[in-house]
Structure formats: C-alpha cells, structure tokens
Amino acid sequence: VQLQASGGGLVQAGNSLRLSCAASGLTFSSYYMGWFRQAPGKEREFVSGISWSGVITKYADSVKGRFTISRDNTKNTVTLQMNSLKPEDTAVYYCAATRLQIGNDKRDYTYWGQGTLVTVSS
C-alpha cells in the first residue's frame, strides 16, 4: 500500500493550498480517508476525514469553514482544499487510510503517507 501526498509549499497567510493524496495497493473505495498534521514539537492531530462514499465528512474545529475534503474513487485520490490559511496551520500534513471509521484517533488508521510540508507565513 502506498499513499503519496503532494501539494504542500510556502504561502502567505490568507492564501490557499490544495493537497492531494494518491493511493495505490488497496481497494480505495473501501477505506475512510483522513488528513492529519504535525507541527514541530507537537502531537500529530486530526484535521479532516471522509467516508468511503464521500457523503460523510468531519473536520477539526480549528479548520472548520476553511478546509474542504473530497475524494475521487475513480482516481483513488483524496484532496484537502485549504483556504484562508493561518500561520498556525503550518505543519507536515499526512494522509491516512482506515477501514474502521472516520475518527480523530490516529491509532485507528492503518496506512500513512509520507507527509507534505505546509508553511504559512504571516
């Protein structure tokens, strides 16, 4: 199984970025997908998750209204559209897959991508 995250970069506060995660080696449509992030010196935290069908989504309070998660089961990809970025959004962003549920507990996720760095300058 491979999850390849991309789309990170350096942006100014208030701008947008779009992260993508390409999955291979698994039956993608059978997995809930999530995005987590880890800032320097902090624990990895849940950002957003999406059900296998895309109907159910969840967001951390800190990103609600600014970030949007979506998926394309025909292309085995999950996307995180990040708008109105803030310096506190700076972190390495990871995509992850689980058969269990859309949870905010990283222990529920089986497969992880390598991460993509997002840096938001003030």
N, C-alpha and C positions, 0 to 999 in steps of 0.2 A: 504494500500500500504506500502510495506517495501523495502527499498534499503539498502543493507548490504555491506559496503565497507570493504576491508581487504587488507593485503599485505604490510602495512607500516612497518617502522622499522628504525634502525640506520645503516647508511652506510657511507663509506668514499667517498670523492669527487672522481669523475671519474668512480665510480661503477654504478650498475644498480639495479632497483627495478621494480617489476611488481605489479600493483594494480588491484584488481578485485572488481566488484560491482555486487552482485546478487540481482535481482529484483523479487518481488512477489506481487500478488494482483492487477496487471494491465496487460493490453494487451501490452506486452513489445514491440512487433514489430511495434506498432503504435506510439511509442514515440521516439523523439530525445533524446539522452542521452548526458550529459555533465559532465566534471570534472572541479571543481573549487578548489581553495586553499586559505587558510587564514593563513598568518604569524602573529606572535604576534604583536599586535599594528597596524595591517594593515587591510585594507578592504579586503573582500573576492573577489578574482579575477578569471576571466575565464582562464582556462588552455587549454581545448580542447573539441570539440563536434563532434558528429557523427549522421548522418541521420538515419532514421528508417531502411533503407536498407543496410547501411554501405558504400554506394557509395560516399557520400559527408562527408568530414571531415574538421574541422577547428582547428587551433592552435593559441595560443598566440605567438607573435613574440619571446618572451623570451624562448620558449621551442621548437620552430620550428626546425626540423632537429635532435632533441634529443629524443622527445617523440612521441609515436605512439599509437593512439586509435583504438580499434577494438571492434566488438560485435559479439555475437553468439545468434541469435534469437531462436535457438533450446534449448538453455540452459538458456535463459534470463539473460545473463551476458554481461557486458561491461568491457573492460580491458584497462589499461593505462600502456604501456611499457615505462619505463623511463631510458634512457641511459645517460652516461656522466653527471651524477648528479653533481650539484654545491651546495655549502653552501647556496646560495640564493634560492634554491629550497626547503629549509626547511619550512614546513608548515603542517597544517592539511588539508588533501585532502578530498573533498566531491564529491560524485556522485549525479547527479540530473537528473530529467526527465521533459520533456515538450512536449506538443502537438503542440506548436507554430512554432518554427524554431530553427535552430542551432544558437543561439545568444550568445553574451558575456554578456548579461544583466541578472544578477541573478534574476531580478524581473519576467522574463519570465518563470522561472522554477517552476513547481508546487510541485514536490516531491523531498525530500532531504534525503540522507543517514546521518548516524551519524558521519562520518568522520574517517579517519585513519591518524595517525601522521607519517610523514616522516622527519627524521633528517639526514642531510648530514654534516659530519664533514670534516674539512679542513686538 
